[in-house]
Amino acid sequence: MSNAGLFIEWGATVTGRESKALEVFGEAMNLYEHYERDGEIDSYEVVLLSPHGNGLSGYALLRGSAEQCASVRGRDDFQRVLARAGLVVDHLGVVDATLGEGIPDQMAVYTEAIGAVA
């Protein structure tokens, strides 16, 4: 079971770059599929959001171990697709995520921090 993830978020497409955005989106999906097929991540999911006023248009969640996610984040092919995506969408971001079996450990860190400042 995955205990970590990479939350990759994006906003609206840059006006005039719509066709290129579709191309880069396809590249990213192919890359994530490659990572999953080769066991570099456990799985991934892509979510497209309807307009709702906060600027988030969609996200991808790549799931794996903390080590897998750190490895993917440092890969040249991952960085290249992020660089291209940053030129065609607004508000691109990548955030480390804690999932599944990692939640109790993360909550223990938080609980300890509360005790330290209480």
The first five atom37 places (N, CA, C, CB, O) and aatype in JSON, in Angstrom:
{
  "aatype": [12, 15, 2, 0, 7, 10, 13, 9, 6, 17, 7, 0, 16, 19, 16, 7, 1, 6, 15, 11, 0, 10, 6, 19, 13, 7, 6, 0, 12, 2, 10, 18, 6, 8, 18, 6, 1, 3, 7, 6, 9, 3, 15, 18, 6, 19, 19, 10, 10, 15, 14, 8, 7, 2, 7, 10, 15, 7, 18, 0, 10, 10, 1, 7, 15, 0, 6, 5, 4, 0, 15, 19, 1, 7, 1, 3, 3, 13, 5, 1, 19, 10, 0, 1, 0, 7, 10, 19, 19, 3, 8, 10, 7, 19, 19, 3, 0, 16, 10, 7, 6, 7, 9, 14, 3, 5, 12, 0, 19, 18, 16, 6, 0, 9, 7, 0, 19, 0],
  "atom_mask": [
    [1, 1, 1, 1, 1],
    [1, 1, 1, 1, 1],
    [1, 1, 1, 1, 1],
    [1, 1, 1, 1, 1],
    [1, 1, 1, 0, 1],
    [1, 1, 1, 1, 1],
    [1, 1, 1, 1, 1],
    [1, 1, 1, 1, 1],
    [1, 1, 1, 1, 1],
    [1, 1, 1, 1, 1],
    [1, 1, 1, 0, 1],
    [1, 1, 1, 1, 1],
    [1, 1, 1, 1, 1],
    [1, 1, 1, 1, 1],
    [1, 1, 1, 1, 1],
    [1, 1, 1, 0, 1],
    [1, 1, 1, 1, 1],
    [1, 1, 1, 1, 1],
    [1, 1, 1, 1, 1],
    [1, 1, 1, 1, 1],
    [1, 1, 1, 1, 1],
    [1, 1, 1, 1, 1],
    [1, 1, 1, 1, 1],
    [1, 1, 1, 1, 1],
    [1, 1, 1, 1, 1],
    [1, 1, 1, 0, 1],
    [1, 1, 1, 1, 1],
    [1, 1, 1, 1, 1],
    [1, 1, 1, 1, 1],
    [1, 1, 1, 1, 1],
    [1, 1, 1, 1, 1],
    [1, 1, 1, 1, 1],
    [1, 1, 1, 1, 1],
    [1, 1, 1, 1, 1],
    [1, 1, 1, 1, 1],
    [1, 1, 1, 1, 1],
    [1, 1, 1, 1, 1],
    [1, 1, 1, 1, 1],
    [1, 1, 1, 0, 1],
    [1, 1, 1, 1, 1],
    [1, 1, 1, 1, 1],
    [1, 1, 1, 1, 1],
    [1, 1, 1, 1, 1],
    [1, 1, 1, 1, 1],
    [1, 1, 1, 1, 1],
    [1, 1, 1, 1, 1],
    [1, 1, 1, 1, 1],
    [1, 1, 1, 1, 1],
    [1, 1, 1, 1, 1],
    [1, 1, 1, 1, 1],
    [1, 1, 1, 1, 1],
    [1, 1, 1, 1, 1],
    [1, 1, 1, 0, 1],
    [1, 1, 1, 1, 1],
    [1, 1, 1, 0, 1],
    [1, 1, 1, 1, 1],
    [1, 1, 1, 1, 1],
    [1, 1, 1, 0, 1],
    [1, 1, 1, 1, 1],
    [1, 1, 1, 1, 1],
    [1, 1, 1, 1, 1],
    [1, 1, 1, 1, 1],
    [1, 1, 1, 1, 1],
    [1, 1, 1, 0, 1],
    [1, 1, 1, 1, 1],
    [1, 1, 1, 1, 1],
    [1, 1, 1, 1, 1],
    [1, 1, 1, 1, 1],
    [1, 1, 1, 1, 1],
    [1, 1, 1, 1, 1],
    [1, 1, 1, 1, 1],
    [1, 1, 1, 1, 1],
    [1, 1, 1, 1, 1],
    [1, 1, 1, 0, 1],
    [1, 1, 1, 1, 1],
    [1, 1, 1, 1, 1],
    [1, 1, 1, 1, 1],
    [1, 1, 1, 1, 1],
    [1, 1, 1, 1, 1],
    [1, 1, 1, 1, 1],
    [1, 1, 1, 1, 1],
    [1, 1, 1, 1, 1],
    [1, 1, 1, 1, 1],
    [1, 1, 1, 1, 1],
    [1, 1, 1, 1, 1],
    [1, 1, 1, 0, 1],
    [1, 1, 1, 1, 1],
    [1, 1, 1, 1, 1],
    [1, 1, 1, 1, 1],
    [1, 1, 1, 1, 1],
    [1, 1, 1, 1, 1],
    [1, 1, 1, 1, 1],
    [1, 1, 1, 0, 1],
    [1, 1, 1, 1, 1],
    [1, 1, 1, 1, 1],
    [1, 1, 1, 1, 1],
    [1, 1, 1, 1, 1],
    [1, 1, 1, 1, 1],
    [1, 1, 1, 1, 1],
    [1, 1, 1, 0, 1],
    [1, 1, 1, 1, 1],
    [1, 1, 1, 0, 1],
    [1, 1, 1, 1, 1],
    [1, 1, 1, 1, 1],
    [1, 1, 1, 1, 1],
    [1, 1, 1, 1, 1],
    [1, 1, 1, 1, 1],
    [1, 1, 1, 1, 1],
    [1, 1, 1, 1, 1],
    [1, 1, 1, 1, 1],
    [1, 1, 1, 1, 1],
    [1, 1, 1, 1, 1],
    [1, 1, 1, 1, 1],
    [1, 1, 1, 1, 1],
    [1, 1, 1, 0, 1],
    [1, 1, 1, 1, 1],
    [1, 1, 1, 1, 1],
    [1, 1, 1, 1, 1]
  ],
  "atom_positions": [
    [[0.84, -1.19, 0.0], [0.0, 0.0, 0.0], [0.88, 1.25, 0.0], [-0.95, 0.0, 1.22], [1.89, 1.3, 0.7]],
    [[0.5, 2.22, -0.77], [1.25, 3.47, -0.88], [1.14, 4.27, 0.41], [0.74, 4.31, -2.07], [0.07, 4.36, 1.02]],
    [[2.27, 4.86, 0.82], [2.25, 5.73, 1.99], [2.62, 7.16, 1.66], [3.2, 5.19, 3.04], [2.67, 8.02, 2.55]],
    [[2.87, 7.43, 0.38], [3.28, 8.77, -0.03], [2.75, 9.05, -1.43], [4.83, 8.93, 0.01], [2.29, 8.15, -2.13]],
    [[2.82, 10.31, -1.81], [2.37, 10.68, -3.14], [2.96, 11.99, -3.58], [0.0, 0.0, 0.0], [3.54, 12.74, -2.79]],
    [[2.8, 12.27, -4.84], [3.1, 13.57, -5.42], [1.78, 14.12, -5.95], [4.2, 13.48, -6.56], [1.16, 13.53, -6.82]],
    [[1.37, 15.26, -5.4], [0.14, 15.94, -5.79], [0.56, 17.02, -6.78], [-0.63, 16.55, -4.55], [1.2, 18.0, -6.4]],
    [[0.2, 16.85, -8.05], [0.6, 17.76, -9.11], [-0.65, 18.53, -9.53], [1.25, 17.0, -10.33], [-1.58, 17.95, -10.1]],
    [[-0.67, 19.82, -9.26], [-1.87, 20.63, -9.52], [-1.6, 21.65, -10.62], [-2.32, 21.35, -8.23], [-0.46, 22.08, -10.82]],
    [[-2.66, 22.02, -11.31], [-2.54, 23.05, -12.34], [-3.83, 23.86, -12.43], [-2.21, 22.43, -13.7], [-4.91, 23.42, -12.03]],
    [[-3.66, 25.06, -12.96], [-4.79, 25.96, -13.15], [-5.18, 26.03, -14.61], [0.0, 0.0, 0.0], [-5.01, 25.07, -15.37]],
    [[-5.7, 27.18, -15.0], [-6.19, 27.38, -16.36], [-5.06, 27.32, -17.38], [-6.91, 28.72, -16.46], [-3.9, 27.6, -17.08]],
    [[-5.43, 26.94, -18.59], [-4.49, 26.96, -19.7], [-4.17, 28.4, -20.06], [-5.06, 26.2, -20.92], [-5.05, 29.27, -20.05]],
    [[-2.91, 28.66, -20.37], [-2.5, 29.99, -20.82], [-3.17, 30.26, -22.17], [-0.93, 30.1, -20.93], [-3.09, 29.43, -23.08]],
    [[-3.82, 31.4, -22.3], [-4.51, 31.77, -23.54], [-3.53, 31.74, -24.71], [-5.16, 33.17, -23.41], [-2.44, 32.3, -24.64]],
    [[-3.95, 31.07, -25.78], [-3.11, 30.95, -26.96], [-2.23, 29.7, -26.96], [0.0, 0.0, 0.0], [-1.59, 29.4, -27.96]],
    [[-2.2, 28.98, -25.84], [-1.36, 27.78, -25.75], [-2.19, 26.51, -25.56], [-0.39, 27.93, -24.59], [-1.68, 25.49, -25.1]],
    [[-3.46, 26.57, -25.92], [-4.36, 25.46, -25.68], [-3.91, 24.17, -26.38], [-5.76, 25.82, -26.14], [-3.92, 23.11, -25.77]],
    [[-3.52, 24.26, -27.64], [-3.09, 23.06, -28.38], [-1.82, 22.48, -27.77], [-2.84, 23.4, -29.86], [-1.71, 21.26, -27.62]],
    [[-0.89, 23.33, -27.43], [0.35, 22.86, -26.8], [0.05, 22.25, -25.43], [1.36, 24.02, -26.66], [0.69, 21.27, -25.04]],
    [[-0.92, 22.83, -24.7], [-1.29, 22.28, -23.39], [-1.8, 20.84, -23.53], [-2.36, 23.16, -22.71], [-1.47, 19.99, -22.71]],
    [[-2.6, 20.58, -24.56], [-3.09, 19.22, -24.78], [-1.93, 18.27, -25.07], [-4.09, 19.19, -25.94], [-1.91, 17.13, -24.59]],
    [[-0.97, 18.73, -25.84], [0.2, 17.92, -26.16], [1.0, 17.6, -24.9], [1.09, 18.65, -27.18], [1.37, 16.45, -24.68]],
    [[1.25, 18.6, -24.08], [2.02, 18.4, -22.85], [1.25, 17.5, -21.87], [2.35, 19.76, -22.18], [1.85, 16.67, -21.19]],
    [[-0.07, 17.67, -21.8], [-0.9, 16.81, -20.96], [-0.73, 15.35, -21.38], [-2.39, 17.24, -21.03], [-0.56, 14.47, -20.53]],
    [[-0.76, 15.1, -22.67], [-0.55, 13.74, -23.18], [0.82, 13.2, -22.82], [0.0, 0.0, 0.0], [0.95, 12.03, -22.47]],
    [[1.85, 14.04, -22.91], [3.2, 13.63, -22.53], [3.24, 13.23, -21.06], [4.21, 14.76, -22.8], [3.85, 12.22, -20.69]],
    [[2.6, 14.03, -20.22], [2.59, 13.74, -18.79], [1.87, 12.42, -18.51], [1.91, 14.89, -18.01], [2.36, 11.61, -17.73]],
    [[0.73, 12.2, -19.16], [-0.01, 10.95, -18.94], [0.82, 9.75, -19.37], [-1.35, 10.99, -19.71], [0.84, 8.72, -18.69]],
    [[1.49, 9.87, -20.51], [2.36, 8.78, -20.97], [3.49, 8.52, -19.99], [2.94, 9.11, -22.35], [3.84, 7.37, -19.73]],
    [[4.05, 9.58, -19.43], [5.14, 9.44, -18.46], [4.64, 8.74, -17.2], [5.73, 10.82, -18.11], [5.3, 7.82, -16.7]],
    [[3.49, 9.15, -16.68], [2.95, 8.53, -15.47], [2.63, 7.06, -15.72], [1.69, 9.27, -14.99], [2.87, 6.21, -14.86]],
    [[2.09, 6.76, -16.91], [1.8, 5.37, -17.27], [3.1, 4.55, -17.3], [1.08, 5.29, -18.63], [3.13, 3.42, -16.82]],
    [[4.14, 5.12, -17.86], [5.46, 4.47, -17.9], [5.96, 4.2, -16.49], [6.48, 5.35, -18.67], [6.43, 3.1, -16.19]],
    [[5.85, 5.19, -15.6], [6.29, 5.01, -14.21], [5.53, 3.87, -13.55], [6.08, 6.31, -13.41], [6.12, 3.04, -12.85]],
    [[4.22, 3.81, -13.76], [3.41, 2.76, -13.15], [3.78, 1.39, -13.72], [1.9, 3.04, -13.35], [3.97, 0.43, -12.98]],
    [[3.87, 1.3, -15.01], [4.18, 0.03, -15.69], [5.54, -0.52, -15.25], [4.17, 0.23, -17.2], [5.7, -1.73, -15.09]],
    [[6.51, 0.39, -15.05], [7.86, -0.04, -14.67], [8.06, -0.15, -13.16], [8.86, 0.92, -15.23], [9.18, -0.4, -12.7]],
    [[6.99, 0.03, -12.38], [7.09, -0.11, -10.94], [7.76, 1.05, -10.23], [0.0, 0.0, 0.0], [8.16, 0.92, -9.07]],
    [[7.88, 2.17, -10.91], [8.51, 3.34, -10.29], [7.54, 4.08, -9.37], [9.04, 4.3, -11.36], [7.97, 4.82, -8.48]],
    [[6.24, 3.89, -9.59], [5.18, 4.32, -8.67], [4.2, 3.16, -8.58], [4.48, 5.67, -9.17], [4.19, 2.27, -9.42]],
    [[3.36, 3.19, -7.55], [2.34, 2.15, -7.42], [1.18, 2.4, -8.36], [1.84, 2.06, -5.98], [0.68, 1.47, -9.0]],
    [[0.74, 3.65, -8.44], [-0.4, 4.0, -9.29], [-0.47, 5.51, -9.44], [-1.72, 3.45, -8.69], [0.28, 6.26, -8.81]],
    [[-1.38, 5.94, -10.29], [-1.63, 7.37, -10.43], [-3.1, 7.57, -10.78], [-0.7, 8.02, -11.51], [-3.76, 6.68, -11.3]],
    [[-3.57, 8.76, -10.5], [-4.94, 9.14, -10.82], [-4.93, 10.59, -11.28], [-5.9, 8.93, -9.61], [-4.23, 11.42, -10.7]],
    [[-5.72, 10.89, -12.3], [-5.85, 12.25, -12.81], [-7.29, 12.69, -12.59], [-5.45, 12.34, -14.32], [-8.22, 11.94, -12.85]],
    [[-7.45, 13.92, -12.11], [-8.77, 14.48, -11.84], [-8.88, 15.82, -12.55], [-9.01, 14.63, -10.3], [-8.04, 16.69, -12.37]],
    [[-9.92, 15.98, -13.37], [-10.22, 17.25, -14.03], [-11.42, 17.86, -13.32], [-10.5, 17.06, -15.56], [-12.43, 17.19, -13.12]],
    [[-11.32, 19.12, -12.94], [-12.34, 19.79, -12.15], [-13.17, 20.74, -13.0], [-11.71, 20.55, -11.0], [-12.67, 21.35, -13.94]],
    [[-14.45, 20.86, -12.67], [-15.29, 21.85, -13.32], [-14.94, 23.23, -12.76], [-16.81, 21.53, -13.13], [-14.42, 23.32, -11.64]],
    [[-15.21, 24.29, -13.5], [-14.9, 25.64, -13.0], [-15.61, 25.9, -11.67], [-15.32, 26.71, -14.04], [-16.79, 25.61, -11.52]],
    [[-14.85, 26.44, -10.71], [-15.42, 26.66, -9.38], [-14.88, 27.91, -8.71], [-15.16, 25.48, -8.51], [-15.2, 28.18, -7.55]],
    [[-14.07, 28.68, -9.4], [-13.68, 29.99, -8.9], [-12.39, 30.1, -8.14], [0.0, 0.0, 0.0], [-12.0, 31.21, -7.79]],
    [[-11.68, 29.0, -7.86], [-10.44, 29.15, -7.1], [-9.18, 28.96, -7.92], [-10.44, 28.19, -5.96], [-8.08, 29.07, -7.38]],
    [[-9.31, 28.67, -9.2], [-8.14, 28.58, -10.06], [-7.58, 27.18, -10.26], [0.0, 0.0, 0.0], [-6.74, 26.99, -11.14]],
    [[-8.02, 26.2, -9.49], [-7.54, 24.83, -9.65], [-8.38, 24.15, -10.73], [-7.61, 24.05, -8.3], [-9.59, 23.99, -10.58]],
    [[-7.71, 23.74, -11.82], [-8.42, 23.1, -12.93], [-8.33, 21.58, -12.89], [-7.89, 23.6, -14.24], [-9.19, 20.89, -13.42]],
    [[-7.28, 21.08, -12.25], [-7.12, 19.63, -12.17], [-5.87, 19.27, -11.41], [0.0, 0.0, 0.0], [-5.06, 20.12, -11.03]],
    [[-5.73, 17.96, -11.2], [-4.53, 17.48, -10.52], [-4.28, 16.03, -10.88], [-4.66, 17.65, -9.0], [-5.18, 15.31, -11.32]],
    [[-3.06, 15.62, -10.67], [-2.67, 14.22, -10.77], [-2.1, 13.83, -9.41], [-1.64, 13.96, -11.94], [-1.37, 14.61, -8.8]],
    [[-2.42, 12.64, -8.96], [-1.86, 12.11, -7.73], [-1.09, 10.85, -8.07], [-2.97, 11.83, -6.66], [-1.68, 9.83, -8.45]],
    [[0.22, 10.93, -7.93], [1.07, 9.77, -8.14], [1.28, 9.12, -6.78], [2.45, 10.16, -8.81], [1.68, 9.8, -5.83]],
    [[1.02, 7.82, -6.66], [1.11, 7.11, -5.38], [2.29, 6.15, -5.38], [-0.2, 6.36, -5.09], [2.58, 5.5, -6.39]],
    [[2.95, 6.06, -4.23], [4.04, 5.12, -4.07], [4.62, 5.24, -2.68], [0.0, 0.0, 0.0], [4.01, 5.84, -1.79]],
    [[5.79, 4.68, -2.49], [6.51, 4.86, -1.23], [7.17, 6.24, -1.25], [7.58, 3.73, -1.01], [7.28, 6.87, -2.29]],
    [[7.59, 6.69, -0.08], [8.3, 7.97, -0.01], [9.55, 7.93, -0.89], [8.68, 8.3, 1.45], [9.89, 8.92, -1.54]],
    [[10.21, 6.8, -0.92], [11.43, 6.66, -1.73], [11.1, 6.72, -3.22], [12.14, 5.34, -1.4], [11.81, 7.38, -3.98]],
    [[10.03, 6.05, -3.63], [9.63, 6.11, -5.04], [9.29, 7.54, -5.45], [8.42, 5.18, -5.29], [9.71, 8.0, -6.51]],
    [[8.52, 8.23, -4.61], [8.1, 9.59, -4.94], [9.3, 10.53, -5.01], [7.09, 10.11, -3.92], [9.37, 11.38, -5.89]],
    [[10.24, 10.39, -4.08], [11.44, 11.23, -4.1], [12.26, 10.95, -5.36], [12.3, 10.98, -2.84], [12.81, 11.87, -5.96]],
    [[12.33, 9.69, -5.75], [13.08, 9.34, -6.95], [12.44, 9.94, -8.19], [13.17, 7.82, -7.09], [13.13, 10.51, -9.04]],
    [[11.12, 9.81, -8.31], [10.41, 10.38, -9.46], [10.59, 11.88, -9.5], [8.91, 10.02, -9.42], [10.85, 12.45, -10.56]],
    [[10.45, 12.53, -8.36], [10.56, 14.0, -8.3], [11.92, 14.48, -8.82], [10.34, 14.49, -6.86], [12.01, 15.56, -9.4]],
    [[12.95, 13.7, -8.61], [14.29, 14.09, -9.04], [14.66, 13.68, -10.46], [0.0, 0.0, 0.0], [15.73, 14.04, -10.94]],
    [[13.8, 12.95, -11.12], [14.11, 12.47, -12.48], [14.11, 13.61, -13.49], [13.12, 11.39, -12.9], [13.29, 14.52, -13.41]],
    [[15.02, 13.54, -14.44], [15.1, 14.54, -15.5], [13.83, 14.58, -16.35], [16.3, 14.28, -16.39], [13.36, 15.66, -16.7]],
    [[13.27, 13.41, -16.68], [12.07, 13.4, -17.53], [10.88, 14.03, -16.8], [11.72, 11.97, -17.95], [10.05, 14.69, -17.44]],
    [[10.78, 13.85, -15.5], [9.72, 14.48, -14.71], [9.91, 15.99, -14.69], [9.69, 13.91, -13.28], [8.95, 16.74, -14.86]],
    [[11.14, 16.43, -14.47], [11.43, 17.86, -14.43], [11.19, 18.52, -15.79], [12.87, 18.09, -13.99], [10.71, 19.65, -15.86]],
    [[11.51, 17.81, -16.87], [11.29, 18.37, -18.22], [9.8, 18.56, -18.51], [11.92, 17.46, -19.28], [9.41, 19.59, -19.05]],
    [[8.98, 17.57, -18.16], [7.55, 17.71, -18.43], [6.95, 18.8, -17.54], [6.81, 16.36, -18.2], [6.04, 19.51, -17.97]],
    [[7.45, 18.95, -16.32], [6.99, 20.06, -15.47], [7.38, 21.41, -16.06], [7.57, 19.92, -14.05], [6.58, 22.35, -16.03]],
    [[8.58, 21.5, -16.58], [9.02, 22.77, -17.19], [8.14, 23.14, -18.37], [10.5, 22.67, -17.64], [7.74, 24.3, -18.51]],
    [[7.82, 22.16, -19.21], [6.94, 22.43, -20.36], [5.53, 22.78, -19.89], [6.9, 21.21, -21.3], [4.91, 23.7, -20.43]],
    [[5.03, 22.06, -18.89], [3.69, 22.34, -18.38], [3.61, 23.75, -17.79], [3.29, 21.31, -17.32], [2.6, 24.43, -17.95]],
    [[4.67, 24.18, -17.13], [4.68, 25.51, -16.54], [4.59, 26.63, -17.57], [0.0, 0.0, 0.0], [4.27, 27.76, -17.22]],
    [[4.87, 26.31, -18.82], [4.78, 27.3, -19.89], [3.4, 27.35, -20.54], [5.81, 27.0, -20.95], [3.1, 28.27, -21.3]],
    [[2.54, 26.37, -20.23], [1.24, 26.31, -20.89], [0.04, 26.34, -19.94], [1.16, 25.07, -21.72], [-1.1, 26.45, -20.39]],
    [[0.29, 26.25, -18.62], [-0.79, 26.36, -17.64], [-0.37, 27.32, -16.53], [-1.16, 24.97, -17.05], [0.82, 27.5, -16.27]],
    [[-1.36, 27.91, -15.89], [-1.12, 28.76, -14.73], [-1.1, 27.89, -13.46], [-2.19, 29.87, -14.62], [-1.68, 26.81, -13.42]],
    [[-0.43, 28.39, -12.46], [-0.48, 27.82, -11.1], [-0.08, 26.35, -11.04], [-1.86, 27.98, -10.54], [-0.74, 25.56, -10.36]],
    [[0.98, 25.97, -11.73], [1.48, 24.6, -11.66], [2.21, 24.42, -10.34], [2.41, 24.28, -12.86], [3.01, 25.27, -9.94]],
    [[1.94, 23.32, -9.67], [2.64, 23.04, -8.41], [2.76, 21.55, -8.18], [0.0, 0.0, 0.0], [1.95, 20.76, -8.66]],
    [[3.79, 21.17, -7.43], [3.99, 19.79, -7.01], [4.17, 19.8, -5.5], [5.23, 19.13, -7.74], [5.03, 20.51, -4.97]],
    [[3.35, 19.01, -4.81], [3.35, 18.98, -3.36], [3.53, 17.54, -2.9], [2.04, 19.6, -2.78], [2.86, 16.64, -3.4]],
    [[4.45, 17.33, -1.94], [4.59, 16.0, -1.34], [3.33, 15.7, -0.53], [5.86, 15.93, -0.43], [2.79, 16.58, 0.14]],
    [[2.86, 14.46, -0.6], [1.64, 14.06, 0.09], [1.9, 12.82, 0.94], [0.5, 13.8, -0.92], [2.73, 11.97, 0.59]],
    [[1.19, 12.72, 2.04], [1.21, 11.54, 2.9], [-0.11, 10.81, 2.7], [1.44, 11.91, 4.41], [-1.18, 11.43, 2.76]],
    [[-0.05, 9.5, 2.47], [-1.23, 8.7, 2.17], [-1.26, 7.44, 3.02], [-1.26, 8.33, 0.68], [-0.25, 7.03, 3.6]],
    [[-2.42, 6.84, 3.09], [-2.59, 5.5, 3.64], [-1.86, 5.23, 4.94], [0.0, 0.0, 0.0], [-2.09, 5.9, 5.95]],
    [[-0.97, 4.24, 4.89], [-0.24, 3.82, 6.08], [0.71, 4.88, 6.61], [0.53, 2.57, 5.78], [1.2, 4.77, 7.73]],
    [[0.99, 5.91, 5.82], [1.85, 7.0, 6.28], [1.13, 8.0, 7.17], [0.0, 0.0, 0.0], [1.78, 8.78, 7.86]],
    [[-0.21, 7.98, 7.16], [-0.99, 8.96, 7.94], [-0.71, 8.85, 9.44], [-2.48, 8.76, 7.68], [-0.46, 9.88, 10.06]],
    [[-0.73, 7.66, 10.06], [-0.46, 7.6, 11.5], [0.91, 8.18, 11.87], [-0.54, 6.17, 11.97], [1.03, 8.87, 12.89]],
    [[1.93, 7.91, 11.07], [3.26, 8.47, 11.36], [3.24, 9.99, 11.29], [4.3, 7.91, 10.39], [3.81, 10.66, 12.14]],
    [[2.58, 10.53, 10.26], [2.51, 11.99, 10.12], [1.71, 12.6, 11.26], [1.87, 12.36, 8.76], [2.06, 13.68, 11.75]],
    [[0.65, 11.95, 11.68], [-0.15, 12.45, 12.8], [0.65, 12.4, 14.1], [-1.44, 11.65, 12.95], [0.48, 13.26, 14.96]],
    [[1.51, 11.39, 14.26], [2.37, 11.32, 15.45], [3.33, 12.5, 15.49], [3.15, 9.99, 15.48], [3.58, 13.06, 16.55]],
    [[3.88, 12.87, 14.34], [4.77, 14.04, 14.27], [4.0, 15.29, 14.66], [5.36, 14.2, 12.85], [4.51, 16.12, 15.41]],
    [[2.79, 15.43, 14.17], [1.95, 16.59, 14.48], [1.6, 16.62, 15.97], [0.66, 16.58, 13.64], [1.67, 17.67, 16.61]],
    [[1.23, 15.47, 16.52], [0.89, 15.39, 17.94], [2.08, 15.77, 18.8], [0.4, 13.98, 18.3], [1.93, 16.48, 19.8]],
    [[3.26, 15.3, 18.43], [4.48, 15.66, 19.16], [4.73, 17.16, 19.08], [5.7, 14.9, 18.6], [5.12, 17.78, 20.07]],
    [[4.5, 17.75, 17.92], [4.7, 19.19, 17.76], [3.73, 19.97, 18.64], [4.51, 19.59, 16.28], [4.1, 20.99, 19.22]],
    [[2.49, 19.51, 18.74], [1.52, 20.17, 19.61], [2.02, 20.16, 21.05], [0.14, 19.48, 19.52], [1.96, 21.18, 21.74]],
    [[2.52, 19.01, 21.49], [3.04, 18.9, 22.84], [4.22, 19.82, 23.1], [0.0, 0.0, 0.0], [4.41, 20.3, 24.21]],
    [[5.01, 20.06, 22.07], [6.2, 20.91, 22.23], [5.84, 22.39, 22.35], [7.13, 20.71, 21.06], [6.6, 23.15, 22.94]],
    [[4.71, 22.8, 21.8], [4.34, 24.22, 21.85], [3.22, 24.51, 22.83], [3.94, 24.69, 20.47], [2.87, 25.67, 23.04]],
    [[2.64, 23.48, 23.43], [1.52, 23.69, 24.37], [1.99, 24.22, 25.71], [0.76, 22.38, 24.59], [1.18, 24.45, 26.6]]
  ]
}
